């Protein structure tokens, strides 16, 4: 099947090229036969003269198109191409003059042709034909190159979109697993907070399943659901835990890629606040300006994590790094700061031209 498709494409493209050449020479013939006409009424000799004239030109034109351009111009041998181009035009000019001064009498002895043009006249005509056909060929190559580049860019964008969707899909199971763990612990304690937690989880899941599948979402909407998630996590925090949520600036009319903040918030709760522990804190701050969103998440260092927890945290941050590279290439800053007392992340997104 692929072989048949290739043959069809080949013949269709070859047929298109043949039609283009026929159209070019047909138009040239129509124009020149009227230029060369010796009277107001076109004679048979005018038709024959024009055909022979164009044949001498075509020899030079196709020598340039299929020999000089591919072998020298396309390989950037500009000096050699320029010299051979001049030689080709001069040779075609001499061929035209010799054809009408000597050869034509042997080819068509019944007709009497007189060469109307001098060497300079024929040289100019030949130069015009060779120059015009060269420009047409080069312009076709240029537009073909542009089309190829556009196709490659489209394929690259599609690949990036597919990778971004795959990475985004990895966020949801991780998030759901953490929330279910929180609800499970509340149910075990027979806490009155369990029903509220289920309702909040339901709202957040609805957002993730439907709204967050879009390429961009309203920043205000994203912040509201992040706030709901933080409130959900607060339900399982002990009395000694401090949770701060702060937004500075105006989030309206801003759009961002969804669920970029979620893994950072998850990590802060997971590694900073571990159930009924001693004094602990998490702080989340969004600073919004006209062209950027600056997010800072900071938490204390809780008890040592297990190897599995450290591995999951590393996977989550690696996932986020890849998503940022695809969604905001060259338009983000992501930094992690870790000391003996606290852990913080700093994420800045440039959103000045976000649609």
C-alpha positions in Angstrom: 0.0 0.0 0.0 2.8 2.4 0.9 4.6 1.6 -2.4 1.4 2.3 -4.4 0.9 5.7 -2.5 4.5 6.7 -3.3 4.0 5.9 -7.0 0.8 7.9 -7.1 2.5 10.9 -5.4 5.5 10.6 -7.8 3.3 10.6 -10.9 1.0 13.4 -9.6 4.0 15.6 -8.8 5.7 14.7 -12.1 2.5 15.5 -14.0 2.2 18.8 -12.3 5.7 19.8 -13.3 5.1 18.8 -16.9 2.0 20.9 -17.0 3.9 23.8 -15.6 6.6 23.5 -18.2 4.0 23.2 -21.0 2.2 26.3 -19.7 5.4 28.3 -19.5 6.5 27.5 -23.0 3.0 27.8 -24.4 2.7 31.3 -23.0 6.2 32.2 -24.3 5.3 30.9 -27.7 2.1 32.9 -27.8 3.9 36.1 -26.9 6.9 35.7 -29.2 4.9 34.6 -32.2 3.2 38.0 -32.1 6.4 39.8 -31.5 8.2 38.0 -34.4 5.3 38.4 -36.8 6.5 40.2 -39.9 3.0 41.7 -40.6 -0.3 42.3 -38.8 -1.4 38.8 -40.0 0.7 35.9 -38.6 2.1 33.8 -41.4 3.2 30.1 -41.3 6.8 31.1 -41.4 6.2 33.1 -38.2 4.9 30.0 -36.4 7.9 27.9 -37.6 10.4 30.6 -36.8 9.1 31.0 -33.3 9.2 27.3 -32.6 12.8 27.0 -33.7 13.8 30.1 -31.8 12.3 28.7 -28.6 14.0 25.3 -29.1 17.4 27.0 -29.2 16.5 28.9 -26.0 15.1 25.7 -24.3 18.5 24.0 -24.8 20.2 26.7 -22.7 17.4 27.0 -20.2 17.3 23.2 -19.4 21.1 23.0 -19.3 21.0 25.7 -16.6 18.0 24.2 -14.7 19.1 20.6 -14.6 22.8 20.8 -14.8 24.3 24.1 -13.6 21.9 24.8 -10.7 21.9 21.3 -9.1 25.7 20.8 -9.5 26.9 24.2 -8.7 24.4 26.7 -7.3 22.7 24.3 -4.9 26.1 23.3 -3.6 27.1 26.9 -3.1 29.7 27.0 -5.7 28.6 30.5 -6.7 31.7 31.6 -8.7 31.8 28.5 -10.9 28.0 28.7 -11.4 28.2 32.3 -12.4 30.9 31.7 -15.0 29.2 28.6 -16.4 25.9 30.5 -16.5 27.4 33.2 -18.7 29.0 30.5 -20.9 25.6 28.8 -21.2 23.8 32.0 -22.2 26.5 32.9 -24.7 26.6 29.4 -26.2 22.8 29.4 -26.6 23.0 32.8 -28.2 25.5 31.5 -30.8 23.5 28.4 -31.3 20.5 30.5 -32.2 22.4 32.7 -34.6 24.1 29.7 -36.3 20.8 27.9 -36.6 19.1 30.7 -38.5 22.1 31.7 -40.5 23.3 28.3 -41.7 21.5 25.2 -40.3 17.9 26.3 -41.1 18.5 26.1 -44.9 19.4 22.4 -44.6 16.5 21.6 -42.2 13.8 23.5 -44.1 15.0 24.2 -47.6 11.6 25.3 -48.8 11.5 28.3 -46.5 13.5 31.4 -46.4 14.3 32.7 -42.9 16.1 35.9 -42.1 17.6 36.4 -38.6 16.0 39.5 -37.3 18.2 39.9 -34.3 21.8 40.7 -33.6 24.0 38.8 -31.1 23.2 41.4 -28.4 19.4 41.1 -29.0 19.4 37.3 -28.8 21.7 37.4 -25.8 19.3 39.6 -23.9 16.4 37.4 -24.7 18.3 34.3 -23.7 19.5 35.9 -20.5 15.9 36.9 -19.7 14.6 33.3 -20.2 17.5 31.8 -18.2 17.1 34.3 -15.4 13.3 34.0 -15.2 13.3 30.2 -15.2 16.1 30.2 -12.6 14.1 32.4 -10.3 11.0 30.3 -10.7 13.0 27.1 -9.9 14.7 28.7 -6.8 11.4 30.2 -5.6 9.7 26.8 -5.8 12.6 25.3 -3.8 12.3 28.1 -1.3 8.6 27.6 -0.8 9.1 23.8 -0.6 11.7 24.4 2.1 9.3 26.6 4.0 6.6 24.0 3.7 9.0 21.3 5.0 10.0 23.5 7.9 6.4 24.2 8.7 5.6 20.5 8.7 8.6 19.8 10.9 7.5 22.5 13.3 4.0 21.1 13.3 5.3 17.6 14.0 7.5 18.9 16.8 4.6 20.8 18.3 2.3 17.7 18.1 5.1 15.7 19.7 5.5 18.3 22.5 1.7 18.4 23.0 1.6 14.6 23.3 4.4 14.5 25.8 2.8 17.3 27.8 -0.5 15.4 27.9 1.3 12.3 29.0 3.1 14.1 31.7 -0.1 15.9 32.8 -1.8 12.5 33.1 0.9 11.4 35.5 -0.2 14.2 37.9 -3.7 12.9 38.4 -3.0 9.4 39.9 -0.4 10.8 42.2 -2.7 13.5 43.4 -5.6 11.1 43.8 -3.4 8.6 45.8 -2.4 11.3 48.3 -6.0 12.5 48.7 -7.3 9.0 49.3 -4.6 8.4 51.9 -5.8 11.5 53.7 -9.5 10.5 53.6 -8.5 6.9 54.7 -6.7 8.3 57.8 -9.7 10.5 58.7 -12.1 7.5 58.3 -10.0 5.4 60.5 -10.2 8.1 63.2 -13.9 8.4 62.5 -13.4 12.1 62.1 -16.3 14.4 61.3 -14.1 16.0 58.7 -14.3 12.9 56.4 -17.5 13.9 54.6 -16.3 17.4 53.9 -13.0 16.0 52.6 -14.9 13.7 50.2 -16.9 16.7 48.9 -13.8 18.8 48.3 -12.1 15.9 46.6 -15.1 15.5 44.3 -14.9 19.2 43.3 -11.2 19.0 42.7 -11.5 15.8 40.6 -14.2 17.4 38.5 -11.8 20.3 37.8 -8.9 17.9 36.9 -11.0 15.7 34.7 -12.7 18.4 32.7 -11.2 21.9 33.1 -7.6 21.0 33.5 -7.5 19.0 30.3 -7.4 22.3 28.4 -4.1 23.7 27.2 -4.7 26.9 29.3 -7.0 27.8 32.1 -7.9 31.0 33.9 -5.3 31.8 36.7 -8.2 32.7 39.0 -9.8 29.3 38.5 -6.5 27.5 39.1 -5.9 29.4 42.3 -9.4 28.7 43.6 -8.9 25.0 43.2 -5.4 25.1 44.7 -7.0 26.8 47.6 -9.6 24.1 47.9 -6.9 21.5 47.8 -4.9 23.3 50.6 -8.1 23.4 52.7 -8.6 19.7 52.0 -5.1 19.0 53.3 -5.6 21.2 56.3 -8.4 18.9 57.4 -5.8 16.2 58.3 -3.3 18.6 59.9 -2.8 18.6 63.6 -3.3 21.6 65.9 0.4 22.4 65.8 0.5 22.9 62.0 0.4 26.3 60.4 -0.8 26.7 56.9 -0.6 30.0 55.0 -2.1 30.8 51.6 -1.4 34.3 50.2 -2.1 35.9 46.8 -0.6 39.3 45.9 -1.7 41.0 42.7 -4.6 40.6 40.3 -5.1 37.1 38.8 -8.0 38.1 36.5 -7.5 38.0 32.8 -4.4 35.8 33.2 -4.1 32.3 31.7 -1.6 29.5 32.5 -1.0 25.8 31.9 -3.1 23.9 34.6 -1.8 21.8 37.5 1.8 23.2 37.6 1.5 24.2 41.3 -0.2 21.0 42.5 2.9 18.8 42.8 4.7 21.5 44.7 1.9 21.9 47.1 1.6 18.2 47.5 5.3 17.9 48.3 5.1 20.7 50.9 2.3 18.9 52.8 3.8 15.5 52.4 7.3 16.3 53.6 6.6 19.2 55.9 3.5 18.2 57.8 3.3 14.6 58.8 0.1 14.1 60.7 0.1 14.7 64.4 3.6 15.9 64.7 5.2 18.8 66.6 5.2 22.4 65.3 5.3 22.6 61.6 4.3 24.9 58.8 3.7 25.3 55.1 3.6 28.6 53.3 2.3 29.2 49.8 2.6 32.6 48.1 1.6 33.8 44.6 2.9 37.2 43.4 1.1 38.2 40.2 2.3 41.0 37.9 1.4 42.1 34.4 3.8 39.7 32.8 4.6 37.0 35.3 3.4 34.7 38.1 5.8 34.1 40.9 5.0 31.2 43.2 6.9 30.3 46.4 6.2 27.1 48.5 8.1 26.8 51.8 7.8 24.2 54.5 9.8 23.0 57.5 11.9 19.8 57.4 9.8 17.1 58.8 11.0 13.7 60.1 13.1 11.7 57.6 11.3 10.4 54.6 11.4 6.8 53.6 13.3 5.8 50.4 10.0 5.3 48.6 8.7 8.8 49.6 12.0 10.4 48.4 11.7 8.5 45.1 8.1 9.7 44.6 9.1 13.3 45.4 11.9 13.1 42.9 9.6 11.7 40.2 7.1 14.5 40.8 9.7 17.2 40.5 11.2 15.6 37.4 7.7 15.4 35.9 7.2 19.1 36.7 10.5 20.1 35.2 9.7 18.3 31.9 6.2 20.0 31.8 7.7 23.4 32.3 10.2 22.8 29.5 7.4 21.9 27.1 4.8 24.5 28.2 7.2 27.4 28.9 10.4 26.9 27.0 12.8 29.8 28.0 9.9 31.4 29.9 10.2 30.0 33.3 12.5 29.9 36.3 12.4 26.9 38.7 14.7 26.8 41.8 14.8 24.5 44.8 16.4 25.6 48.1 17.1 23.1 50.8 18.6 23.7 54.2 18.7 21.8 57.5 15.5 23.5 58.7 13.3 24.1 55.7 12.7 23.3 52.1 11.4 25.8 49.5 10.7 26.0 45.8 10.6 29.1 43.7 8.7 29.0 40.4 8.3 32.0 38.0 6.2 31.8 34.8 6.4 34.5 32.1 2.8 35.0 30.9 2.9 38.4 29.2 1.9 36.9 25.8 -0.3 34.0 27.0 -3.5 33.8 24.9 
